[in-house]
Amino acid sequence: MGKKQNRSRAKTKQPVRTAQHKRIETLMAPQPLDMRRNLTYALAVFVVALVIRAVYFHINRTQNPLFYDPILDSRFHHEWASEILAGNFWGDDVFFRAPLYPYFLALLHKISGSSIAFAVFVQHVLGSLSCVFVYFLCRQFFAWSVSLAAGLLAALYWPFIYFEGDLLIVSLVVFLDTLLLLSLVLAVRQDKWVMFFVSGLILGLSAIARPSILIFLPVIPVAFLLSPHWTSHEHTGPSRAWRRRTIWVFAGLVVVVSPVVIRNYIVGRDLVPIASQGGVNFYIGNNPHANGSQARVPGLRPDLHGTFRGAIELAEKDLGRELKPSQASNYFFKKGLEFIADSPGQAARLTLKKLYLFWAGVERSNNKYIQFFWRNFGLGRVPLPGFWLVGPLGLLGGVLLWSRRRELALLYLFTVSYMIGVVVFFVNARFRLPVVPVLIVFSAYSLCYLYALARYKRAGLFRVMGVLAVCTVIVDYDFVAFRGVRSFDEAASHYVLGNAYLKADKKDAALESFEKAHDMQQKYPTRGYLQIAGEVDYQLGALYKEKAYTSRAVAALERVRADHPLGVPAARILGELYEQTGEFNRAMATYSSVLDAVPNDSASLLGLARLYKQVGDAERSNEYLRRLSDYYPNDLRVQAQIRELQSSP
């Protein structure tokens, strides 16, 4: 009797739970595609995305001194594009970096007369279209409300906006990879060979923009195999369908990549599929000095030109013979593997750290300190969504949607494979950005799911919030851990700005920036600051001297070490300042130290001649003047200075 009562109670309770469940399912599930509504929502996403990007574009263009004077990777791309336009279309050697973006940039420069502003604005338009792709990608799996939320999240996601404002590959990569995912989903649903072939073409374009996308290629057939969308007229069955589809994707890939391979072989007589940078990047991320995020080869200059040339020279020196780019790349691959084999514990810890960095909330950069420039020359005062939000919500969405993993296999596999492709090398904000569109789709689902739970008072709301809290701690604890390195990044950013203002002849702004860099170090000392300390102090001294702030200039220049590359120029100025303040002995000692490093330095010889004349030692003064005249017999400026000093009382 008791069992019957229990069964009857279960039957009476079941419809209540089912009704709530059905409401949520109805709210979240995809409805038939209404073309007019979809286009309206897609247009709304595009307009929101473009408007906010236009605001950022105006601020960035008018206030950021680095907009027209790009640095590091951005400068490298700009110079490569300019070289292409100058007539060196094919190049002289195997591609060290993937070529699509520089050629794309060269096309934009050709159209606009090498306008950086035009190129950046086009990137913002591509970024706005990427947001539309996110909307349509989400629409294939979820209701319009979830899709609209995803599109708007993408439109307002500030790292997208920020990176589109620099001459960097990532804006093009995000555009291509999001389009690739949408194309593959549509190809599976329509089951038309042309769609799979087009997907392969897009994959090929993405590969010649950033080859790391190729790690996604082996998992594409797995996604096809897991996908439930088999057409009713399929006679060959899933076991053959996934092969056919994969072949078409691979064919499209080959069509795009083959010309690059052929070009590399013709130009360099070296078989390099796309670019020869892979081995160097692998070693950067897997060596005893690697920290998981910085793009530096131990012993080489940290710029792209230094890495490109220096890496080959380093490999050739070690092996004692000339190497082709592919052989140099293989050398560094082996070096990285040797590190992993010889130090498995350190390598494992480094890999775990890189995995942590991939999911960490702070946007790490190896180009510019992202948060600094977004705050000062962007929309940093507006609380726009970033990885701090999309990371936890995306992880929660992945958990909530696990029951639909077969249907969403393409999104899950893309995220995991791309993450592996980044972690194998090294991690920064740009490299993880292509997975963010998928995380945004999952995030939008999480937001709508939480709203549905709250609206219908589902008992599982607190359980889901608990999972979200765990995901938030995983991602956003990084903001606490990152405090220790912010001071150097702030100081380095002020230093970069100071140099940019100097180039623009805005000396007051430059002085203010260098002062802020120095003050930041004084308040929060870091060893990393030593990398820029000498240059900051030298510029401070030179600018203080121009403003006749003599004591400040002396204090700054005295901090420049003698063995620093700017030690000699700093000593020259110091000698003049000591001379002006009547500290003749210190001035003589300083000029003499310069002559020890540069035996016939004209400024120091002239300074010593002046000093000895002032103290009444005409013989020593004339000795330095003769030395100066003998060494610079054809220098009109020096000869004029000699005559002026000789004629003075």
C-alpha positions as CSV (number, residue, x, y, z in Angstrom):
1,M,0.0,0.0,0.0
2,G,2.9,2.4,0.9
3,K,4.6,1.7,-2.4
4,K,1.4,2.6,-4.3
5,Q,1.1,5.9,-2.3
6,N,4.7,6.8,-3.1
7,R,4.2,6.1,-6.7
8,S,1.1,8.2,-6.8
9,R,2.9,11.1,-5.0
10,A,5.7,10.9,-7.5
11,K,3.2,11.1,-10.3
12,T,1.6,14.1,-8.8
13,K,4.9,15.9,-8.4
14,Q,6.3,15.0,-11.8
15,P,4.1,17.3,-13.9
16,V,5.3,20.3,-11.8
17,R,9.0,19.6,-12.4
18,T,8.3,18.9,-16.1
19,A,6.4,22.1,-16.6
20,Q,9.3,24.1,-15.2
21,H,11.8,22.2,-17.2
22,K,9.8,22.6,-20.4
23,R,9.6,26.3,-19.9
24,I,13.3,26.6,-19.6
25,E,13.9,24.3,-22.5
26,T,11.5,26.3,-24.6
27,L,13.3,29.5,-23.6
28,M,16.7,28.1,-24.5
29,A,16.1,25.8,-27.5
30,P,16.5,27.0,-31.1
31,Q,13.2,27.9,-32.9
32,P,12.8,27.8,-36.6
33,L,15.0,30.5,-38.2
34,D,12.9,33.6,-39.1
35,M,15.1,35.3,-41.7
36,R,13.7,38.8,-41.0
37,R,14.1,38.6,-37.2
38,N,17.5,37.1,-37.6
39,L,18.7,39.8,-39.9
40,T,17.2,42.5,-37.6
41,Y,19.0,41.1,-34.6
42,A,22.2,40.6,-36.6
43,L,22.0,44.2,-37.8
44,A,21.5,45.4,-34.2
45,V,24.6,43.5,-33.1
46,F,26.6,45.0,-35.9
47,V,25.5,48.5,-35.2
48,V,26.2,48.3,-31.5
49,A,29.6,46.8,-32.2
50,L,30.6,49.4,-34.8
51,V,29.4,52.4,-32.8
52,I,31.4,51.5,-29.7
53,R,34.4,50.7,-32.0
54,A,34.0,54.1,-33.7
55,V,34.2,55.8,-30.3
56,Y,37.3,53.8,-29.4
57,F,38.8,54.5,-32.8
58,H,38.4,58.3,-32.3
59,I,40.0,58.2,-28.8
60,N,42.8,55.9,-29.9
61,R,43.6,57.9,-33.0
62,T,43.6,61.3,-31.5
63,Q,45.1,60.7,-28.0
64,N,47.4,57.7,-28.3
65,P,50.9,58.7,-29.5
66,L,51.6,55.1,-30.5
67,F,48.7,55.0,-33.0
68,Y,50.7,56.4,-35.8
69,D,54.0,55.2,-34.3
70,P,53.5,51.5,-33.7
71,I,56.0,49.4,-31.8
72,L,57.2,45.8,-31.7
73,D,54.8,43.4,-33.6
74,S,52.7,46.2,-35.0
75,R,55.7,48.0,-36.4
76,F,57.1,44.8,-37.8
77,H,53.8,44.2,-39.7
78,H,53.7,47.8,-40.9
79,E,57.3,47.6,-42.2
80,W,56.6,44.3,-43.9
81,A,53.6,45.7,-45.6
82,S,55.5,48.7,-46.7
83,E,58.3,46.5,-48.1
84,I,55.7,44.6,-50.1
85,L,54.4,47.8,-51.6
86,A,57.9,49.0,-52.3
87,G,58.3,46.2,-54.8
88,N,59.6,43.3,-52.9
89,F,56.3,41.4,-53.3
90,W,57.7,37.8,-53.1
91,G,60.3,38.4,-50.5
92,D,63.9,37.1,-50.4
93,D,63.7,34.2,-48.0
94,V,61.4,31.6,-46.5
95,F,58.6,33.2,-44.4
96,F,59.6,33.4,-40.8
97,R,56.1,34.5,-39.8
98,A,52.8,33.5,-41.5
99,P,52.3,35.9,-44.4
100,L,48.5,36.6,-44.7
101,Y,48.2,39.5,-42.4
102,P,51.2,41.6,-43.8
103,Y,49.8,41.0,-47.4
104,F,46.3,42.0,-46.2
105,L,47.8,45.1,-44.6
106,A,49.7,45.9,-47.7
107,L,46.4,45.7,-49.7
108,L,44.8,48.2,-47.2
109,H,47.9,50.4,-47.5
110,K,47.7,50.3,-51.3
111,I,44.0,51.4,-51.2
112,S,44.5,54.2,-48.7
113,G,48.0,55.5,-49.4
114,S,49.6,53.6,-46.4
115,S,47.1,55.1,-43.9
116,I,47.3,53.4,-40.5
117,A,44.0,54.9,-39.6
118,F,42.2,53.3,-42.6
119,A,43.7,49.9,-41.8
120,V,42.6,50.1,-38.1
121,F,39.1,51.1,-39.1
122,V,38.8,48.2,-41.5
123,Q,39.9,45.9,-38.7
124,H,37.1,47.4,-36.5
125,V,34.6,46.6,-39.3
126,L,35.9,43.1,-39.5
127,G,35.5,42.9,-35.7
128,S,31.9,44.0,-35.9
129,L,31.3,41.3,-38.5
130,S,32.9,38.8,-36.2
131,C,30.2,39.7,-33.6
132,V,27.5,39.0,-36.2
133,F,29.2,35.6,-36.9
134,V,29.0,34.9,-33.1
135,Y,25.3,35.7,-33.2
136,F,24.6,33.3,-36.1
137,L,26.9,30.6,-34.7
138,C,24.9,30.7,-31.5
139,R,21.6,30.7,-33.4
140,Q,22.4,27.3,-34.9
141,F,22.1,25.8,-31.4
142,F,20.0,28.1,-29.2
143,A,17.1,30.5,-29.1
144,W,17.2,34.0,-30.4
145,S,17.4,35.4,-26.9
146,V,20.6,33.4,-26.2
147,S,22.0,34.3,-29.6
148,L,21.3,38.0,-29.2
149,A,23.0,37.9,-25.8
150,A,26.0,36.3,-27.4
151,G,26.2,38.8,-30.2
152,L,26.0,41.8,-27.8
153,L,28.6,40.2,-25.4
154,A,30.9,39.9,-28.4
155,A,30.1,43.5,-29.5
156,L,31.0,44.8,-26.0
157,Y,33.9,42.5,-25.3
158,W,36.7,45.0,-24.7
159,P,39.8,42.9,-25.6
160,F,38.2,42.4,-29.1
161,I,37.9,46.2,-29.4
162,Y,41.4,46.9,-28.1
163,F,43.3,44.4,-30.3
164,E,41.4,45.6,-33.4
165,G,43.0,49.0,-32.7
166,D,46.6,47.7,-33.3
167,L,48.2,46.4,-36.4
168,L,48.2,42.8,-35.2
169,I,47.2,39.5,-36.7
170,V,44.6,38.6,-34.1
171,S,41.7,40.6,-35.4
172,L,41.9,38.8,-38.7
173,V,42.4,35.4,-37.0
174,V,39.3,35.9,-34.8
175,F,37.3,36.9,-37.9
176,L,38.4,33.8,-39.9
177,D,38.1,31.3,-37.0
178,T,34.6,32.4,-36.1
179,L,33.6,32.3,-39.7
180,L,35.2,28.8,-39.9
181,L,33.1,27.4,-37.1
182,L,29.9,28.9,-38.5
183,S,30.8,27.5,-41.9
184,L,31.5,24.0,-40.5
185,V,28.2,23.9,-38.6
186,L,26.3,24.9,-41.7
187,A,28.2,22.4,-43.8
188,V,27.2,19.6,-41.4
189,R,23.6,20.6,-41.4
190,Q,23.3,21.1,-45.1
191,D,25.6,18.2,-46.0
192,K,26.8,19.9,-49.2
193,W,30.3,19.2,-50.4
194,V,30.8,22.9,-51.5
195,M,30.2,24.0,-47.9
196,F,32.9,21.6,-46.6
197,F,35.3,22.8,-49.3
198,V,34.6,26.5,-48.5
199,S,35.3,25.6,-44.8
200,G,38.6,24.2,-45.9
201,L,39.4,27.4,-47.8
202,I,38.7,29.4,-44.6
203,L,40.8,27.1,-42.6
204,G,43.6,27.5,-45.0
205,L,43.4,31.3,-44.8
206,S,43.5,31.1,-41.0
207,A,46.5,28.8,-41.2
208,I,48.5,31.2,-43.3
209,A,47.6,33.9,-40.8
210,R,48.5,31.9,-37.7
211,P,49.5,28.2,-38.3
212,S,48.5,27.1,-34.8
213,I,45.0,26.7,-36.1
214,L,46.2,23.5,-37.8
215,I,46.0,21.7,-34.4
216,F,42.2,21.9,-35.0
217,L,42.5,19.9,-38.2
218,P,42.8,16.4,-36.7
219,V,39.7,16.9,-34.5
220,I,37.5,18.1,-37.3
221,P,36.7,14.5,-38.4
222,V,36.0,13.6,-34.7
223,A,33.4,16.4,-34.6
224,F,31.9,15.1,-37.9
225,L,31.7,11.6,-36.4
226,L,30.1,12.8,-33.2
227,S,27.6,15.1,-34.9
228,P,24.0,13.9,-34.8
229,H,23.1,15.8,-38.0
230,W,23.1,13.0,-40.5
231,T,20.8,13.5,-43.5
232,S,18.1,10.9,-44.1
233,H,19.3,10.1,-47.6
234,E,22.8,9.2,-46.4
235,H,23.4,5.7,-47.8
236,T,27.0,5.3,-46.9
237,G,26.5,5.7,-43.2
238,P,28.4,7.9,-40.7
239,S,31.6,5.8,-40.9
240,R,32.1,7.0,-44.5
241,A,30.4,10.3,-44.3
242,W,32.9,11.8,-41.9
243,R,35.7,10.7,-44.3
244,R,34.1,12.3,-47.3
245,R,33.5,15.6,-45.4
246,T,37.0,15.6,-44.0
247,I,38.5,15.1,-47.5
248,W,36.6,18.1,-48.8
249,V,37.8,20.3,-45.9
250,F,41.4,19.1,-46.5
251,A,41.1,19.8,-50.2
252,G,40.1,23.4,-49.5
253,L,43.0,23.7,-47.0
254,V,45.5,22.5,-49.6
255,V,44.3,24.9,-52.2
256,V,45.2,27.9,-50.0
257,V,48.3,26.6,-48.3
258,S,50.0,25.0,-51.4
259,P,51.0,28.4,-53.0
260,V,52.8,29.4,-49.8
261,V,54.7,26.1,-49.6
262,I,55.7,26.4,-53.3
263,R,56.7,30.0,-52.8
264,N,58.9,29.1,-49.8
265,Y,60.6,26.4,-51.8
266,I,61.2,28.5,-54.9
267,V,62.6,31.5,-52.9
268,G,64.5,29.7,-50.2
269,R,65.0,26.1,-51.6
270,D,63.6,24.9,-48.3
271,L,60.5,22.9,-47.6
272,V,58.6,25.0,-45.1
273,P,54.8,24.5,-45.1
274,I,54.0,28.1,-44.0
275,A,56.5,29.7,-41.7
276,S,59.8,28.7,-40.0
277,Q,58.9,30.3,-36.6
278,G,57.4,27.2,-35.1
279,G,60.5,25.7,-33.6
280,V,61.7,29.0,-32.1
281,N,58.2,29.6,-30.5
282,F,58.3,26.1,-29.1
283,Y,61.6,26.7,-27.5
284,I,60.5,30.1,-26.2
285,G,57.7,28.3,-24.3
286,N,59.9,25.3,-23.2
287,N,63.3,26.2,-21.9
288,P,64.8,26.5,-18.4
289,H,64.2,30.3,-18.3
290,A,60.7,30.4,-19.7
291,N,57.9,31.9,-17.6
292,G,55.0,30.8,-19.8
293,S,54.1,34.2,-21.2
294,Q,57.1,36.2,-22.4
295,A,58.2,35.8,-26.0
296,R,62.0,35.7,-25.5
297,V,64.7,33.4,-26.6
298,P,67.5,33.4,-24.0
299,G,70.4,35.4,-25.3
300,L,68.6,37.1,-28.1
301,R,67.1,40.6,-28.5
302,P,63.4,40.5,-27.7
303,D,62.3,42.1,-31.0
304,L,61.2,40.2,-34.0
305,H,64.2,41.1,-36.2
306,G,66.5,40.0,-33.4
307,T,64.7,36.7,-32.9
308,F,64.5,36.0,-36.6
309,R,68.2,36.6,-37.4
310,G,69.6,35.7,-34.0
311,A,67.8,32.4,-33.8
312,I,69.5,31.1,-37.0
313,E,72.9,32.5,-35.9
314,L,72.5,30.8,-32.5
315,A,71.7,27.5,-34.1
316,E,74.5,27.7,-36.6
317,K,77.0,28.6,-34.0
318,D,76.0,25.6,-31.9
319,L,76.0,23.2,-34.8
320,G,79.0,24.7,-36.5
321,R,77.5,24.9,-40.0
322,E,75.1,26.9,-42.1
323,L,71.4,26.0,-41.7
324,K,68.3,26.5,-43.7
325,P,65.3,28.1,-41.9
326,S,63.6,24.7,-41.5
327,Q,66.8,23.2,-40.0
328,A,67.1,26.1,-37.5
329,S,63.4,25.5,-36.6
330,N,64.0,21.8,-36.1
331,Y,67.1,22.7,-34.0
332,F,64.9,24.7,-31.6
333,F,62.2,22.0,-31.5
334,K,64.8,19.5,-30.4
335,K,66.1,22.0,-27.8
336,G,62.6,22.3,-26.4
337,L,62.1,18.6,-26.3
338,E,65.5,18.1,-24.6
339,F,64.4,20.4,-21.9
340,I,61.2,18.5,-21.4
341,A,63.1,15.1,-21.3
342,D,65.9,16.4,-19.1
343,S,63.7,18.3,-16.6
344,P,60.3,16.7,-16.6
345,G,59.3,18.2,-13.3
346,Q,60.1,21.7,-14.2
347,A,58.5,21.2,-17.6
348,A,55.3,19.8,-16.0
349,R,55.1,22.8,-13.6
350,L,55.7,25.2,-16.5
351,T,52.9,23.5,-18.5
352,L,50.5,23.8,-15.6
353,K,51.4,27.4,-15.2
354,K,50.6,28.0,-18.9
355,L,47.3,26.2,-18.5
356,Y,46.6,28.5,-15.6
357,L,47.6,31.6,-17.6
358,F,45.2,30.5,-20.4
359,W,42.2,30.7,-18.1
360,A,43.5,33.6,-16.0
361,G,41.4,36.8,-15.9
362,V,44.2,39.3,-16.5
363,E,44.9,40.1,-20.2
364,R,48.7,39.5,-20.4
365,S,50.6,41.0,-23.3
366,N,54.0,40.6,-24.9
367,N,53.5,43.8,-27.0
368,K,52.1,46.5,-24.8
369,Y,50.6,46.5,-21.3
370,I,47.0,46.1,-22.3
371,Q,45.2,47.4,-19.2
372,F,47.3,50.6,-19.1
373,F,46.6,51.6,-22.7
374,W,43.0,50.6,-22.6
375,R,42.6,52.7,-19.4
376,N,44.4,55.7,-20.8
377,F,43.5,55.7,-24.5
378,G,40.4,53.7,-24.6
379,L,37.2,53.0,-22.8
380,G,38.7,51.7,-19.6
381,R,36.4,53.8,-17.4
382,V,33.4,52.0,-18.9
383,P,32.7,48.6,-17.3
384,L,32.7,46.5,-20.4
385,P,32.8,42.6,-20.3
386,G,36.2,41.0,-20.5
387,F,37.7,37.6,-19.7
388,W,36.9,38.2,-16.0
389,L,33.2,37.7,-17.0
390,V,33.4,35.5,-20.1
391,G,35.9,33.1,-18.6
392,P,33.7,32.0,-15.6
393,L,30.4,32.1,-17.5
394,G,32.0,30.1,-20.4
395,L,33.2,27.4,-18.1
396,L,29.8,27.2,-16.4
397,G,28.2,27.0,-19.9
398,G,30.5,24.1,-20.8
399,V,29.3,22.3,-17.6
400,L,25.6,23.0,-18.2
401,L,25.7,21.9,-21.8
402,W,27.7,18.7,-21.3
403,S,24.5,16.7,-21.9
404,R,24.5,18.2,-25.5
405,R,28.2,17.5,-26.0
406,R,27.6,15.5,-29.2
407,E,25.6,18.3,-30.8
408,L,28.2,20.9,-29.6
409,A,31.2,18.7,-30.3
410,L,32.7,21.1,-32.8
411,L,32.7,24.0,-30.2
412,Y,34.1,21.8,-27.4
413,L,36.8,20.3,-29.6
414,F,37.8,23.7,-31.0
415,T,38.2,25.2,-27.6
416,V,40.2,22.2,-26.2
417,S,42.4,21.8,-29.2
418,Y,43.2,25.5,-29.6
419,M,44.0,25.7,-25.9
420,I,46.5,22.9,-26.3
421,G,47.9,24.6,-29.3
422,V,48.6,27.7,-27.3
423,V,49.8,26.0,-24.1
424,V,52.3,24.0,-26.0
425,F,54.1,27.3,-26.9
426,F,53.4,30.2,-24.6
427,V,50.3,32.1,-23.5
428,N,49.2,35.7,-23.8
429,A,46.0,37.5,-24.4
430,R,46.3,37.6,-28.2
431,F,46.9,33.9,-28.5
432,R,43.8,32.8,-26.5
433,L,41.5,35.4,-28.1
434,P,40.3,33.1,-30.9
435,V,38.6,30.8,-28.4
436,V,36.6,33.6,-26.9
437,P,33.8,33.6,-29.4
438,V,33.0,30.0,-28.3
439,L,33.2,31.0,-24.7
440,I,30.9,33.9,-25.4
441,V,28.3,31.4,-26.8
442,F,28.6,29.3,-23.7
443,S,28.5,32.5,-21.5
444,A,25.3,33.7,-23.2
445,Y,23.7,30.3,-22.5
446,S,24.8,30.5,-18.8
447,L,23.3,34.0,-18.4
448,C,20.0,33.0,-20.0
449,Y,19.9,29.8,-18.0
450,L,20.5,31.6,-14.7
451,Y,17.7,34.1,-15.7
452,A,15.3,31.2,-16.4
453,L,16.1,29.5,-13.1
454,A,15.6,32.7,-11.2
455,R,12.3,33.5,-13.1
456,Y,10.8,30.0,-12.5
457,K,12.3,29.6,-9.1
458,R,14.1,26.4,-9.9
459,A,15.6,24.6,-6.9
460,G,18.8,24.2,-8.8
461,L,19.6,27.9,-8.9
462,F,21.8,27.8,-5.8
463,R,23.6,24.7,-7.1
464,V,24.4,26.4,-10.4
465,M,25.5,29.6,-8.6
466,G,27.9,27.5,-6.6
467,V,29.5,26.1,-9.7
468,L,29.7,29.7,-11.1
469,A,31.4,30.8,-7.9
470,V,34.1,28.0,-8.3
471,C,34.6,29.0,-11.9
472,T,34.9,32.7,-10.9
473,V,37.6,31.9,-8.3
474,I,39.5,29.9,-10.9
475,V,39.6,32.7,-13.4
476,D,39.5,35.9,-11.3
477,Y,41.9,35.0,-8.5
478,D,44.5,36.0,-11.1
479,F,43.7,39.7,-10.4
480,V,45.1,39.2,-6.9
481,A,48.1,37.2,-8.1
482,F,48.9,39.8,-10.8
483,R,49.4,42.7,-8.4
484,G,53.1,42.0,-8.1
485,V,54.0,42.7,-11.7
486,R,51.7,45.7,-12.4
487,S,54.2,48.2,-11.1
488,F,56.8,47.3,-13.7
489,D,54.2,47.1,-16.5
490,E,53.0,50.6,-15.5
491,A,56.5,52.0,-15.4
492,A,57.4,50.4,-18.8
493,S,54.2,51.8,-20.3
494,H,55.1,55.3,-19.2
495,Y,58.6,54.8,-20.6
496,V,57.1,53.7,-24.0
497,L,54.8,56.7,-24.0
498,G,57.8,59.0,-23.2
499,N,59.7,57.8,-26.2
500,A,56.6,58.2,-28.4
501,Y,56.1,61.8,-27.2
502,L,59.8,62.6,-27.8
503,K,59.4,61.4,-31.4
504,A,56.4,63.7,-31.8
505,D,58.5,66.6,-30.2
506,K,56.1,66.8,-27.3
507,K,58.8,67.2,-24.7
508,D,56.6,68.3,-21.8
509,A,54.4,65.2,-22.2
510,A,57.6,63.1,-22.6
511,L,59.1,64.5,-19.4
512,E,55.8,63.8,-17.5
513,S,55.8,60.2,-18.7
514,F,59.4,59.5,-17.8
515,E,58.8,61.1,-14.3
516,K,55.9,58.7,-13.8
517,A,58.0,55.7,-14.8
518,H,60.7,56.7,-12.3
519,D,58.1,57.5,-9.5
520,M,56.4,54.1,-10.0
521,Q,59.7,52.4,-9.5
522,Q,60.4,54.4,-6.4
523,K,57.1,53.5,-4.9
524,Y,57.0,49.8,-6.0
525,P,60.6,48.7,-6.7
526,T,61.0,45.7,-9.1
527,R,64.1,44.1,-10.6
528,G,62.5,44.2,-14.0
529,Y,62.7,48.0,-14.0
530,L,66.5,47.6,-14.5
531,Q,65.8,46.9,-18.1
532,I,64.7,50.4,-18.7
533,A,66.1,52.4,-15.8
534,G,69.2,53.7,-17.6
535,E,67.2,55.0,-20.6
536,V,64.5,56.6,-18.3
537,D,67.2,58.4,-16.2
538,Y,69.1,59.5,-19.3
539,Q,66.0,61.0,-20.9
540,L,65.0,62.7,-17.6
541,G,68.5,64.2,-17.4
542,A,68.5,65.5,-20.9
543,L,65.0,67.0,-20.6
544,Y,65.7,68.5,-17.2
545,K,68.9,70.1,-18.7
546,E,66.8,71.7,-21.4
547,K,64.5,73.2,-18.8
548,A,67.5,74.4,-16.7
549,Y,66.6,72.1,-13.8
550,T,70.2,71.5,-13.2
551,S,70.1,69.7,-9.9
552,R,67.4,67.3,-11.1
553,A,69.4,66.7,-14.3
554,V,72.5,65.9,-12.4
555,A,70.6,63.6,-10.0
556,A,69.1,61.7,-12.9
557,L,72.2,61.4,-15.0
558,E,74.3,60.2,-12.1
559,R,72.0,57.2,-11.8
560,V,73.0,56.0,-15.3
561,R,75.7,53.4,-14.9
562,A,79.0,53.8,-16.8
563,D,78.6,50.5,-18.5
564,H,75.1,51.2,-19.8
565,P,74.8,51.9,-23.6
566,L,73.8,55.5,-22.7
567,G,76.6,55.8,-20.1
568,V,78.8,57.8,-22.4
569,P,76.1,60.3,-23.6
570,A,75.0,60.7,-20.0
571,A,78.6,61.5,-18.9
572,R,79.0,64.1,-21.6
573,I,75.9,66.0,-20.4
574,L,77.1,65.5,-16.8
575,G,80.4,67.1,-17.6
576,E,78.7,70.2,-19.1
577,L,76.4,70.4,-16.0
578,Y,79.4,70.2,-13.6
579,E,81.2,72.8,-15.7
580,Q,78.2,75.1,-15.5
581,T,77.9,74.8,-11.7
582,G,81.6,75.4,-11.2
583,E,82.5,71.9,-10.2
584,F,85.6,71.9,-12.4
585,N,87.3,68.8,-10.8
586,R,84.2,66.7,-11.2
587,A,83.7,68.0,-14.8
588,M,87.3,67.1,-15.7
589,A,87.0,63.7,-14.2
590,T,83.8,63.1,-16.1
591,Y,85.1,64.3,-19.4
592,S,88.2,62.1,-18.9
593,S,86.0,59.0,-18.2
594,V,84.3,59.6,-21.6
595,L,87.7,59.8,-23.3
596,D,88.6,56.4,-21.7
597,A,85.6,54.9,-23.5
598,V,85.8,57.1,-26.7
599,P,89.4,58.3,-27.0
600,N,88.7,61.2,-29.4
601,D,85.2,62.3,-28.3
602,S,84.9,65.9,-29.6
603,A,82.6,67.2,-26.8
604,S,84.9,65.9,-24.1
605,L,88.1,67.2,-25.7
606,L,86.5,70.6,-26.2
607,G,85.2,70.5,-22.6
608,L,88.6,69.8,-21.1
609,A,90.2,72.5,-23.3
610,R,87.7,75.0,-21.9
611,L,88.2,73.9,-18.3
612,Y,92.0,74.0,-18.4
613,K,91.8,77.5,-20.0
614,Q,89.5,78.7,-17.2
615,V,91.9,77.4,-14.5
616,G,94.8,79.1,-16.2
617,D,96.5,76.0,-17.7
618,A,96.9,77.3,-21.2
619,E,99.4,74.5,-22.2
620,R,97.0,71.7,-21.3
621,S,94.2,73.6,-23.0
622,N,96.1,74.0,-26.2
623,E,97.1,70.3,-26.1
624,Y,93.5,69.2,-26.2
625,L,92.7,71.8,-28.9
626,R,95.6,70.4,-31.1
627,R,94.3,66.9,-30.5
628,L,90.9,68.0,-31.4
629,S,92.1,69.8,-34.6
630,D,94.2,66.8,-35.7
631,Y,91.4,64.3,-35.3
632,Y,88.7,66.5,-36.9
633,P,90.5,68.5,-39.6
634,N,87.5,68.5,-42.0
635,D,84.7,69.0,-39.5
636,L,83.7,72.6,-40.0
637,R,81.6,72.7,-36.8
638,V,84.5,71.5,-34.6
639,Q,87.0,73.8,-36.3
640,A,84.7,76.8,-35.6
641,Q,84.4,75.8,-31.9
642,I,88.2,75.6,-31.7
643,R,88.6,79.1,-33.2
644,E,86.0,80.5,-30.9
645,L,87.7,79.1,-27.8
646,Q,91.1,80.3,-29.0
647,S,89.8,83.8,-29.5
648,S,88.0,84.0,-26.2
649,P,89.7,85.9,-23.3
